[in-house]
Amino acid sequence: MLEQMSGEQLQGWLAYFNIEPFGYDMQNYRSGIIAASILNSVRGKESDKVWSYKDFYIENTKRQDWRDQYAIAQSICAAFSRKEII
């Protein structure tokens, strides 16, 4: 795609990103706002926790390699009483 994109198009996309950010981080941010809004709308007492988007925001700080993903898959299989990954 970048081989076919002109410099003007790239500048246009960068300007658009500055106005309306997109991508993984923004999806997490928006999802966190929605989840916090829903929970805050149904909380009972004034003393109940006030939820923030940060309570639901998933930071993508570490990339998983295949060993990490395999270990997660094994723990999921164990939780469902499967002996091994198919």
N, C-alpha and C positions, 0 to 999 in steps of 0.2 A: 504494500500500500504506500509506504513512504517513497518508493521508487517512482510512483505515479503521481505523487502529490507535489504541487508546486509550492514555492516559498510563500506565495500569497495565501494559498489554502491553509498551510500550516499556521501562519499568523492569524488567520481567521478562526481556526480551531482553538488556538491559545487564548484569543480574546474571548471566545465563547466560554471556555473553561473558567476564565476569571469572573465571568458574570454568573454562570451556572455550573459549578463544579460537578464532575461525574466520576464514577469509578467505585472501587471497593470501599474506600473509606467513607465516601459520602453515602453509600447505601447503608452501611452500618450506622452512621450518624442519624440518618432519617428513620431507620427502623427503630433505633433507640428512643427517638423522640416519640414515635407512635406508641411503643410499648409503655414508656413512662406515662404518657398521657392517659392511656387506658387504665393503668393501675392507679394513678392518682385520682381518676374519676370515680373509682369504686372503693376507695379506702374509706374506712369507717370513722374512727375518732381523729381528733386533731393531733393526738399523740402518735398516730400511726406514721410509719416511715413515708417521707416524701421522696418519691422516686425521681431520678435524673436519667438523662440519656446515657450518662457514664456508667450506670449500673448495668446496661445492656450492650454497651459498645465493646466490640471485639477488636483489640489491637492486633494488627498483623505484623508483629515484630520478629517472629522467627519462622523461617521457611522450614517445612518438614521435608526430610528426605524419606526415601522409601522405607527405611527401618522404623522410623517413627509411625508412619502410616500403617505398616504391618502390625506393629504392637497395638495400635488402636483397634485395628480390625480383629486381632486376637482377643482383646478384652471384650469387644462387642459380642463375638461368638461365644465366649465364656459366659457372658451375661444371659445369653439365650440357650445355654447348655449345648452348644455345638462344640465338638472336640477340635475341629480344625477348619481352616478357611478352605472353601471349595476352590 
